[in-house]
């Protein structure tokens, strides 16, 4: 019975799934979160360029999304709607951080930022794991050095596989602008990296099973959903 129910929930469209989740259905809420955690984390990272800040923004974004879930109208996909919420949360955090940084600089205080979390490599042979970490690190660094407008478009299109229309809706910019920024981002990456390095996209910005499950449990607990 439970398996059949889970199958029925998974087969729901965005509006039906959002409606169930808004009513506090645990299975629906868990499915919405687990389906979108990876892409939303990447989007938050593309703005904040910090693992811990991105995860904090993701969690707060989820809480805001669930608070408004009953108002999801289905005019765009649920993924696009959620992405816009997390983008706004991450941008707000970055603006706050920028204000704090300027204040500290005005007072003559140096702001030091040194946060880097190793990429996961469970289950891989040591040599292969090390090679993948190195490639992923090179790629992540190159993406981090892109200008903000180019970086977030690249993440949405090439990593999270948003369509041009979905990316334009999420960022509230014209589709032509999405195409132009993506072209420029890819060109800059090609100038910096060898072609084979780009295959490391799958290894970048990991938000795998354990992290996803832990964050999902934390969000459901804060929402009081069992």
N, C-alpha and C positions, 0 to 999 in steps of 0.2 A: 504493500500500500504506500509506504513512504517513498519507495523508488518511483512508483507511478506518479505520485504527487510531485516529486522533484522534476520528473520528466515533463509534466504538465506545466509547471512554473517556467521551466527553461524554454518551453515552446511559446510562451506569451510574447506579444509584441511589446514595444517600449512603453506604451501608455498603460497597458494592463500590468506590466511588471512594476512600473513606478507607482501605480495605484495600490497594489498589494504592499509594496515596501512602505509607502506612506502610512498605511494602516497598522504598521508594526509587525508584519509577517516576517519572521526570522529567516525563513528559507529564501524569500524574495530579496530581502535586504542583503543577505550574504551573497547572493548571486550577483546583484547589481554591483556590489563593492569588488568582488573578486574578478568580475569581467573587466572592470575599468581601472583597477589599481595601478597596473603597469604603465599604461599610457598617461594617466594623470600624474603619476610620479615624475615621468620623463618631462612632461610639460612644466611642472613646477620647477624641476631642476634647470630646465632651459632658461628660466627667468632668474632664479636665485643662485645657481651655480654652487650650491652647497647641499650635501647629502642630508644633513640633519635639518636644515631649514626647509628643504623640499618636502621632507616627510612631515614636518610640523604643519606646513601649508596644506599638504594633502589631507591630513586629519581634520584640520579646521574647515577645509573646503567641503569635506564629506558631511560634517555636522551642519553646515549651512545648506547643503544640498538636501539633506533629509528634512530640515526644517521647512523647506519650500517644495518638497516632493509632491505634495498634494496639489500644487499649482502647475505642475508640468503639463503643458497643453499638447505636446507632441508636434508642434510646428516645425521643430528640428529634431534630429535624432537625440536619444537620451545621452549618447556619448558626447555629442556636440554641446548639449546643454550643460553637462557636468564639466566639460573642458572649460567652458566660459567661466563657470563659477571658480574653478581652481586657478585659472589665469588671473581673475580679478583678485583672489586672495593672495596669490604670489606677488602680483604687482603692488598691492597695498603694503605687503611686508617689505618689499624692496624700497618703496618710497620712504617707509618709516626708518629703515636701516640707513638710507641715504641722508635723511635729516639728522639722525644721530651721529653719523660719520662727520657731516659738515660741522655740527656743533662741537664735536671733539677736536676737529682740526682747527676750528676758530680758537679753541682754548689751548691749542698747542700740544694736544695729546696725540700720540701716535696710536693708530688703531691697527693691531696686528691680527691677521686672520690666517690660521693654519689648520685646515681641517681636510683630511683626505682619508676615506675609508677604503680598505682593500676590496677589490672585486672578489666575489665568491667563486670558488673553484671545486666544490664538492664533487667527488666521483670521477675526477679526471686524473689521468696519469700525471705525475709531477712535472715532467718536461712539457707536456701539452698544456697543462694548466698555466705554467709560467709563461709560455709563449702567448697564450690567449690573453693573459693578464697584461702582458707587455703591449700587444696590439691594441687591446681595448683601451689601455691607458693613453696610448698615442692618439687614438681616435677621439677619446673623450676630451683630451687636452686641446686638440685642434678645434673641436666643436665649441669648447668653452671660450676660445679666443675669437670666435666669430662675433661680429656686432650683434646686439640683442635682436633687432628685427629679423636678421638673417637666421640666427640660431633657432629661434622658436618656430619659424616656418620650416626649417630643415627637420626639426624634431617631429613636428606634426605630420609632414608629408613622407619623409623617408624612413623614419623610425616607427611612428605610430600608424602610418599608412592611411592618414586622412585623405579624402578626395580634395581637390582644389576648392570645391564649393564648401565642404565642411570646414576646412581650414579658414576660409574667408569668413564664414559665419562665426567661428569661434573667436577670431581676432577682430571682427568687425571692420574688415578692410575689403577693397574690391578684389575679385578673383585675379584680375590682371596683375595686381600688386603681389599676390601670393606667387604667381608664376615668375615674375621678375626677381623677387627675393630668393626663391628657390634656385633659380639659375645662377645667381650671383654666389649663393652659399656653396653650391656644388663646385663651381669654378674655383673658389678659394680653397676648398678642401683638396681638390685635385692638384692644385699647385703646391700643396704642402705634404700630401701623402701619396705613397705608391698605390696603384689600383688595388692590389690584393689586400691592403690594410682596410679598405672599405668593407670587406667581408666580415670584419669584426663587429659590425653594428649589433648583431644579435647578443654580443657579450657585454655591451655597454649599459650603464645605468641599471644594474640588476635590482629587481624588486621581486624576487622569486618566492617559492612556496612558503618558506618559513616566515619571511618578513611580511608577505601578503597576509598570511593567516594570523600573525600576531596583530597587525594593524586592523584587520577585519574584526578580530575579537575585541580590541580596544574600543573601536567605534561603536560596535553593537552594545558593549557594556555601558558606554557613555550615553547611548540612546535608550538604554533600558530594554533592549530587545533581546529575548532569549533565543 
